[in-house]
Amino acid sequence: MDILEKAPTEPNAPRTGGEPPVVRFERAVKRIGRKTIIEGLTLDVPSGQVFGFLGPNGSGKTTTIRMMTGLMAPSSGDIMICGHSIVREFERAISKVGAIVENPEMYSYLSGYRNLLQYARMRSDVSKERVDEVVRFMGLQNRIHDKVSTYSLGMRQRLGVAQAILHKPKLLILDEPTNGLDPQGIRELRDYLRTLTREEGTTVFVSSHLLSEMELMCDSVAIIQAGKLIDVRELHGEADTETAIETEFDVARIEEALDLLGGGEIRGGRLVIRTNREGIADINTRLVQAGIPVYGIRPLTRSLEDQFLEMTGGGQIV
């Protein structure tokens, strides 16, 4: 079973129907001198998802994020955020965005709370009540009045996310947010981001080199190489996938099982059948009721890392 299911459209084709995408790249190009860093990027980022952005070293991930946040201007093409052009309507587009590019920057001599208040003063739409709400949401209550200089890297990252979501952005952009975090910190951040999409409807666009974490964190991923989009995939889809069933390897019983299930094949001493998640329970019930022993059922999976390396030719993951 392949845990990744192809998106319903071609990688370079915008999605149609349903809720409008939060971000739409429209043939975005970035050239520096004679070198093309991003070449005709066309991509839709769906609303309400944690969306992963992957690519080997030098593929253009950071350049893409810098264009999304206005730190770099596209050489041609456009990026639309909530329907507003980052090129022609920068202020309206960026007002919908919260971002941490590389490391969150804070005043280390101030407390976490004073840092959040300082940021809130820059905007008319952030109240003290919203600051308190975000502190609770990110689980910062116990340390929020301590100086940032005493914070661990994980605490700084959580404070950075708190600052980035104060104004209830439609889009949160995170560039390598798990860098330097221990396993507990990574898991906490992952849980906060998943909760953020569910409770506040924020779309999270995240770039990371930890593919195992991206596999757990993201709903969909886009993969770029040498500045070109090569694939867009949904993770953990509900489409039919291959499942291996371990049973008695008796020809008569195997044939009985194949007839009972209406299909499948024998592969490597196991019965392999294509089904969806709901079908697995039904298969198990039908075999057991027919007196056919089931010793194990497992998906035939390949990890996101395996598939990434296959698509990019084994390039370094950064």
Secondary structure, DSSP 8 states (H G I E B T S, - for coil): --SEEE-SS-TTS---SSS--SEEEEEEEEEETTEEEEEEEEEEE-TTSEEEEE-BTTSSHHHHHHHHTTSS--SEEEEEETTEETTT-HHHHHTTEEEE-SS----TTSBHHHHHHHHHTT-TT--HHHHHHHHHHTT-TTTTTSBGGG--HHHHHHHHHHHHTTT--SEEEEESTTTT--HHHHHHHHHHHHHHHHHH--EEEEE-S-HHHHHHH-SEEEEEETTEEEEEEEES--S-EEEEEEE---HHHHHHHHHHHT--EEETTEEEEEE-HHHHHHHHHHHHHTT--EEEEEE----HHHHHHHHHTS--B-
